[in-house]
Amino acid sequence: MRLGLNLGYWGTGADGDNVALAREADRLGFSVVWAAEAYGSDAPTVLSWVAAQTVNIDVGSAVMQIPARTPTCTAMTAATLDGLSGGRFRLGLGVSGPQVSEGWHGVRFDRPLGRTREYVDIVRRALDRKTVTYQGDHWTLPLPDGPGKALRLTVHPVRQRIPVYLAALGPTNLELAGEIADGWLAIFFSPEHAAESLDHVRRGRAVAGLSMQGFDVVPTVPLVIGDDLEACAEPVRAYSALYLGGMGSRSQNFYNQLAVRMGFADAAARVQDLFLDHKPREAAAAVPFGFVDTTSLIGPIERIRDRLQAYSDAGTTTLSVTAPQGALDQRIAGLRSLVHALDAAGLADGMA
């Protein structure tokens, strides 16, 4: 099992620390560092900055939003980042949610599966440096009856094939990820509840005539090291409440629906009610310890070592952690401790 580092969103006040963490992850032999975007910082700019200050570690978008860019623009960005980084770019994509898609980007959140399938198809065609023509339900290239011309990407990515990852939560989206992507970006991944999700991924792989061999299963997992489990859970509760309660509407919140499928229906409803009633602290307090514990790495390093085995047994191939809490030296120490724990568990794969 390999390790990754997820920096989250840029501009949260610890950006210099994040660069230092990326450098340390590079030195420690982490496989990849990811950056996110919502409606603040964009992922490609952050990844360019990180790539310029690292040597070996891959840089990946987790995720670049599909409604934010045309598929050919995404192909241009991917090829450019791959060139600037010396062949270290990974393209993570996601449809975002209806609030961001329609409220921020002005793109209707309709038929997301079909939109994603066409999007990835066009991106791959462009990155393969084929002349891009497309007749789909969502994109037509070139536009008919106009001056548009079928074009081909003018630059060469360094990699023969830039890996494409999909962020997916629901069953049909998981199947799509298995069918058309090289990896799955998972959030609130629980080893105890992962089998059903991975069954959907396998169905998608089978549709494409593929096995799980080479498919990258990448959960992003909060990491908080300490002796007091309840204290370690506190910052993760706030993070969880934001997603379960605030990332979507009352009727359409994919993260909340995931918690329901995991058996936390009553708690998920309460967290959402409190968050939407503008009570974020109460919402965080309502997140059950069991939900935090099953979707995070918290507690003493010996406990975390045992949980690493559970993630590996559940099918994780790259475990990406969100940067540990605290001062920079503590956060760097956390990454180092994680590497030692992975090695002690006998799970290290190519780590320095």
N, C-alpha and C positions, 0 to 999 in steps of 0.2 A: 504494500500500500504506500503510495506517495503522499506527500504533504503539499498543500497550497496555502496561500495567505490571501484573505479577502479584505481589501482596504475600505470597502463600502463607498460612501459618498465623499467627495472632496469638499473642502470648505467648511469642515465642522470644528475647526480650531486647532487641530493637531496634525496639520498637513506635513510639517517638517518632520514630526515623529513618524508619519507614515512612510516617508522616503527612507528614513533610517531603518524602519522595520523591513521594508522591501530589500534594502541592501543586506541586512542581516539574514533574511530568508534566502537570498541569493547565495550568501557565504555558507549557509548551513546546508545547502543542497535541496531546498524546496523546489518543487517541480514548476509551480506557476504562481503568479500574483495577479489577482483580479481587481477590477475597479467597476463600480456601479454607476448608474445614472437614473434619475427620476425626473425632476423638473428644476434641477439646480446645475451642478457641474455635469459635464458630459464625459463619458468614458474614454473616447479616443484621445482627447487632449491630455488627460491624466496619464494614460498608458504611454504616450509619447515621452512624457517627462520621466516616468519611472524607467522606461526602457533605456533612456539616455544615461541613467545612473546605475544601471546594473549590467551584468555581463552574460550570465548563463540562464537565468530564470526566464521562463516564458511569461508573457504578459497577455492577459485575457479580459475580455469584456463580459461582465456578469451583472447586467446584460446591456447590449445596445438595443434600444427600443425600435421595434419594427415600424410603428406608426411615425417615428421621427424622421425617417429617411427613406428615399426610394431604394429599391434593392440594388440598382446599379451604383448609387452613391455609396451604399454600404460596401459593395465590392471594391470601389475605388479606395475607400478608407482602409479596408482590410489589406489590400495589396500594398498601400503606402506604409502602414504600420509594420507589415511583415518585412518590407524592405528596410525601413529605418531601424528595426530591431535585429536585423540579421537573421530573419527566419524564426522569430520567437513569438509570433502572434497567434492567439486562439480567438475565434469569433463566437462569442456567446450572444444569442438572440432571444428575445421574448416579446410578446404582444403587449406587455404592460397590462393595465386594467382599464375599464371603461371611463373612470374618472379622469385619468391622465390622458388616455388616447383621445377622448372627445373634448375634454376641458382644456387641455394644454396644447395638443397637436392638431385639434380640429379634424380628426379622422374617426369616422364611425367605427364603433367596436362591434362589427357584424361579421359573422362567419370567420372567426379567428383561425380555425384550423385550415380552412381553404386558403386564407390569406398567407398563413405561415408556409404552407406547402409551396405555393407559387413563388413566394419571396425567396426561399432557400434555393429553389430550382433556378431562378434568375441569377442569384448571387453566384452559385456554382458555375453556371454557364459563363458568366463574365470572368470569374477567376481562372477558368480554363482557357481564357483568351479566345473564346468562340465569338463569332459575330452574333450579337444578341438580337434575336427576333423572338417574339412571344405573343401567343394568343390565349389569354386566360380569362377567368371571370373577374379578376381584380386588376390585372395589368395587361396592356396591349402595347407592344414595342415593335417597330415604331408606331406612332399614332397614324391611323389611316387618313387618306385624303388631305395630307398636309406635306410640308417640306421635310419632315423627319426622315432621317437616314439610319439604317441599321449599322451600328458601330461596334468596334471591338476595343477592349481595354488596351491602352497603349503601354502600360508598364507591366513588368514581370514580377509576380511574387517570388520570394526566395524559395519558399516551400513548393514542392510539387502539388501538394494539397493542403490548404489551410484548414485545420480542423474546425468543424461547426458544431456548436453545442446549443441545445434548446433548454430554456427554463420551462418546466412543466409541472403541473400539480394534478390535474384531473385525469381520469382514466384514458379518455380518447387522445388527449394531448401527450400523455406518456407513450401511447402506442405510436403516435406520429414521431416523437423523438427517436424511438427505437428504429423506426423505418427510414427516416431521412437524415438523421444527424449522426455525428461521431461520438457524442456524449450527452449526458443529462446533468443539468445544473439543478440541484435539489435544495430546498429550504425546508426547515422543520422536519428533517429526515430523522426517523427513529429506527434504530436497528430492530426493535421489537415489532414494528409495524411496516417494515420495508418490503416484505415478501409480496404483498398484493401489488404494490406499485411496480416492482421489478417484473412481476408476471406480465403486466401490461406492456412494459418495455420489450420483453421477450417476444410477445405477440407481434409487435411492430417489426422487430428484427426478422422474425419468421416470414412476414409478408414480403420483406425485401430479400428473402433467401439467405439471411445472415444469422450467425450465432452471436453470442455475447462477447466472443473473443475480440479484443481490441476496443470494445466500447467502454468509454470512460464514465463511470458513475461518480459524480462530484457533489457531495453534500457540502453546504456551508454551515459550520457549526460554531456557536459561541464557545470560547475557551476562557474560563476563569479558575485560576488555581488558588487554593487556600484550604485551611483546615475546617472552617465553619461552612457547612453546606448551605445553610439558609442565607448567610452573607454572600456567598458566591452566586446564589440564585437571584439576588435582588436586581442587579443590572440587566440580567437576562429577562426578568419579568417585564421590565419597562419596554425592552426591545420586542418581546412577544406581544405585549398589549397593543403596541403600535400597529402591528400587522393584523392581529386577530380582530382588532376593533376599528382601526383607522384606514387600512388599505383597501378601501372599497365602500360600497353602500350597505345599508342594512340587508338588502335583498340580494346583493351580489358581492361577496367577499370570498375569493378563492382560498385564502389562508384560513379563514374561519371555517369554511366547508371542510378543509383538510383536517382541522382539529376535531370536527364532528365525526369524520370517518375514523379517526384514531380513538374515539370513545370519550371525548371530552365535550359532549354536546351542551350540557347544562352550563359548564364553566365558560365555554366559548360564547354562549348567548349572553351571559352576565357581563363578561369582559367587553363585548361589543356594545351592550346597552350603556355601560358606564362610560366608555370612550366616546360614544356618539352624544352622550349627555354632557360632554366637556369636563369629564372627571378622570383625567389620565392617571393620576396617582391611585385612585381607587380601582381603576381598571387594571393597573399593574399588580396591585395587591391581590386581585381576584384571579390572577393566572395561577393555576395549581402547580405546586412543586413538582408533581409527577410529570406534567407536561414539560416543564423546564428540564427536568432531569433526563427524560428520555430523548430530548432533542439537543442536548448540550454536553459539553465536557466540563464538569464542575467538580471541585473538591480537591483533596490531596492528590499529588501526582501518581501515587500508587493506585488510587481509584481510577484515575484517568487512564493509566496504563491498561487496566482491565477493560475499560470501555472501548479502547482502541481495538482490542480483539473482537469485541462485539460488532463494531463498525465493519471491520474486515470480513467477519463471518457473514454479515448481512449483504455483502456484495460491493462495498465501497472500494473503488480503485484509487481515487485521489481525495483525500480528506482535507478540505479547505477550512481553515479556522479564521474567525474574525479576531482582530488584534486583541490580545489580553488587556484587561483594565489596568489603570494605574500610571505611574510615571514611566518615562521611556525606558529607563534601565530595568524596571520591573517587567515591562512588556517584552523587552528583548530576552530577559531571563526566562520568561514564560515560553517563548519560542524554543529556546535552547532546551528547556526541561521537556518540552513536547518531543523533540528529536530524541532525547535520551530515553524517554518512555517508549517511543516507537521501537527503538533499538532493543530495549529490555524486553519488549513483548515479542521480539523476533519477527517484526513486520516491516522493518526498514527495507526500502526498495530504491537503491541508487542514491541514498542520502550521503552527504559529505561526512 
